[in-house]
Amino acid sequence: MDIYHVWCNLKPGTSDIEFALAAQTYLQNLVEDERMVSFRITRRKLGLGIERLGEFHLMLEFKGLTQLDGAFLQVASRTNPVESFHHAVNSKVSDVKFALYRDFPDSIRSTGEEKFLWKTI
């Protein structure tokens, strides 16, 4: 699984609930179109965390880079409905940072004799 991470803050005057609902609508649309497997929207708690990463953290899960590329192509087309969903989120955030991680070890990496068991919560 490839996990695309997004950290951000909200623009001044932006409602946290409006942002969360817009992000959920946008990302759920990508899941329903099978452009993404799942997502999580999280918020820093009790002020704990690396401040420069932002208050909100979104995790978007993809089967692989092919699926991720398909999602990017759909968003880049700038056609509706995905464009209006993207704008509804993008217009509310600032200080955006991105990262791409993968499960490790994954099916590509040989682990020798070791067996890794992954538990999904």
FILUM-574744 format. One record per residue (C-alpha): residue number from 1; residue in one letter; x, y, z. Coordinates in steps of 0.1 Angstrom, whole numbers, plus 5000, padded with zeros to 4 digits. Layout:
! residues N
site semi NUM	lumvo A	x X	y Y	z Z
...
END
This chain:
! residues 121
site semi 1	lumvo M	x 5000	y 5000	z 5000
site semi 2	lumvo D	x 5013	y 5035	z 4991
site semi 3	lumvo I	x 5002	y 5062	z 5016
site semi 4	lumvo Y	x 5001	y 5098	z 5003
site semi 5	lumvo H	x 5004	y 5122	z 5033
site semi 6	lumvo V	x 4991	y 5158	z 5034
site semi 7	lumvo W	x 4998	y 5181	z 5063
site semi 8	lumvo C	x 4982	y 5216	z 5063
site semi 9	lumvo N	x 4968	y 5244	z 5083
site semi 10	lumvo L	x 4935	y 5262	z 5077
site semi 11	lumvo K	x 4933	y 5297	z 5063
site semi 12	lumvo P	x 4923	y 5323	z 5088
site semi 13	lumvo G	x 4885	y 5323	z 5093
site semi 14	lumvo T	x 4880	y 5288	z 5079
site semi 15	lumvo S	x 4857	y 5266	z 5098
site semi 16	lumvo D	x 4873	y 5233	z 5109
site semi 17	lumvo I	x 4841	y 5214	z 5103
site semi 18	lumvo E	x 4835	y 5229	z 5069
site semi 19	lumvo F	x 4871	y 5219	z 5059
site semi 20	lumvo A	x 4866	y 5184	z 5073
site semi 21	lumvo L	x 4833	y 5179	z 5054
site semi 22	lumvo A	x 4847	y 5193	z 5022
site semi 23	lumvo A	x 4878	y 5170	z 5025
site semi 24	lumvo Q	x 4856	y 5140	z 5032
site semi 25	lumvo T	x 4833	y 5147	z 5002
site semi 26	lumvo Y	x 4864	y 5151	z 4979
site semi 27	lumvo L	x 4882	y 5120	z 4991
site semi 28	lumvo Q	x 4851	y 5098	z 4993
site semi 29	lumvo N	x 4845	y 5107	z 4956
site semi 30	lumvo L	x 4879	y 5093	z 4948
site semi 31	lumvo V	x 4872	y 5061	z 4967
site semi 32	lumvo E	x 4839	y 5057	z 4950
site semi 33	lumvo D	x 4856	y 5061	z 4916
site semi 34	lumvo E	x 4881	y 5035	z 4927
site semi 35	lumvo R	x 4909	y 5060	z 4923
site semi 36	lumvo M	x 4919	y 5054	z 4960
site semi 37	lumvo V	x 4914	y 5027	z 4985
site semi 38	lumvo S	x 4908	y 5047	z 5017
site semi 39	lumvo F	x 4916	y 5078	z 5036
site semi 40	lumvo R	x 4919	y 5093	z 5071
site semi 41	lumvo I	x 4915	y 5129	z 5082
site semi 42	lumvo T	x 4932	y 5137	z 5115
site semi 43	lumvo R	x 4939	y 5167	z 5136
site semi 44	lumvo R	x 4968	y 5174	z 5160
site semi 45	lumvo K	x 4957	y 5168	z 5196
site semi 46	lumvo L	x 4967	y 5187	z 5227
site semi 47	lumvo G	x 4992	y 5207	z 5207
site semi 48	lumvo L	x 5014	y 5176	z 5203
site semi 49	lumvo G	x 5033	y 5172	z 5171
site semi 50	lumvo I	x 5057	y 5189	z 5148
site semi 51	lumvo E	x 5042	y 5224	z 5144
site semi 52	lumvo R	x 5057	y 5230	z 5110
site semi 53	lumvo L	x 5038	y 5201	z 5096
site semi 54	lumvo G	x 5005	y 5217	z 5102
site semi 55	lumvo E	x 4975	y 5211	z 5124
site semi 56	lumvo F	x 4957	y 5187	z 5100
site semi 57	lumvo H	x 4970	y 5154	z 5086
site semi 58	lumvo L	x 4953	y 5135	z 5057
site semi 59	lumvo M	x 4964	y 5100	z 5048
site semi 60	lumvo L	x 4953	y 5087	z 5014
site semi 61	lumvo E	x 4959	y 5050	z 5007
site semi 62	lumvo F	x 4965	y 5037	z 4972
site semi 63	lumvo K	x 4971	y 5001	z 4959
site semi 64	lumvo G	x 5002	y 5014	z 4942
site semi 65	lumvo L	x 5017	y 5041	z 4921
site semi 66	lumvo T	x 4994	y 5033	z 4891
site semi 67	lumvo Q	x 4963	y 5040	z 4912
site semi 68	lumvo L	x 4979	y 5071	z 4926
site semi 69	lumvo D	x 4987	y 5083	z 4891
site semi 70	lumvo G	x 4951	y 5077	z 4880
site semi 71	lumvo A	x 4939	y 5098	z 4909
site semi 72	lumvo F	x 4963	y 5126	z 4900
site semi 73	lumvo L	x 4952	y 5125	z 4863
site semi 74	lumvo Q	x 4915	y 5127	z 4873
site semi 75	lumvo V	x 4922	y 5157	z 4895
site semi 76	lumvo A	x 4945	y 5173	z 4869
site semi 77	lumvo S	x 4917	y 5171	z 4843
site semi 78	lumvo R	x 4900	y 5200	z 4862
site semi 79	lumvo T	x 4866	y 5187	z 4852
site semi 80	lumvo N	x 4836	y 5185	z 4875
site semi 81	lumvo P	x 4827	y 5170	z 4899
site semi 82	lumvo V	x 4862	y 5164	z 4911
site semi 83	lumvo E	x 4874	y 5200	z 4903
site semi 84	lumvo S	x 4847	y 5215	z 4925
site semi 85	lumvo F	x 4855	y 5191	z 4953
site semi 86	lumvo H	x 4892	y 5198	z 4950
site semi 87	lumvo H	x 4886	y 5236	z 4950
site semi 88	lumvo A	x 4864	y 5233	z 4981
site semi 89	lumvo V	x 4893	y 5218	z 5000
site semi 90	lumvo N	x 4923	y 5236	z 4984
site semi 91	lumvo S	x 4907	y 5271	z 4989
site semi 92	lumvo K	x 4906	y 5264	z 5027
site semi 93	lumvo V	x 4942	y 5254	z 5034
site semi 94	lumvo S	x 4976	y 5269	z 5037
site semi 95	lumvo D	x 5011	y 5257	z 5046
site semi 96	lumvo V	x 5006	y 5225	z 5027
site semi 97	lumvo K	x 5032	y 5198	z 5028
site semi 98	lumvo F	x 5032	y 5164	z 5011
site semi 99	lumvo A	x 5050	y 5130	z 5015
site semi 100	lumvo L	x 5047	y 5096	z 5000
site semi 101	lumvo Y	x 5053	y 5064	z 5021
site semi 102	lumvo R	x 5048	y 5027	z 5015
site semi 103	lumvo D	x 5042	y 4997	z 5037
site semi 104	lumvo F	x 5074	y 4981	z 5046
site semi 105	lumvo P	x 5084	y 4955	z 5039
site semi 106	lumvo D	x 5061	y 4952	z 5010
site semi 107	lumvo S	x 5056	y 4926	z 4982
site semi 108	lumvo I	x 5086	y 4940	z 4963
site semi 109	lumvo R	x 5111	y 4937	z 4991
site semi 110	lumvo S	x 5125	y 4902	z 4998
site semi 111	lumvo T	x 5125	y 4896	z 5036
site semi 112	lumvo G	x 5144	y 4863	z 5035
site semi 113	lumvo E	x 5132	y 4839	z 5062
site semi 114	lumvo E	x 5113	y 4865	z 5082
site semi 115	lumvo K	x 5076	y 4866	z 5081
site semi 116	lumvo F	x 5058	y 4899	z 5088
site semi 117	lumvo L	x 5022	y 4898	z 5099
site semi 118	lumvo W	x 5003	y 4931	z 5095
site semi 119	lumvo K	x 4973	y 4937	z 5116
site semi 120	lumvo T	x 4947	y 4961	z 5102
site semi 121	lumvo I	x 4929	y 4981	z 5128
END
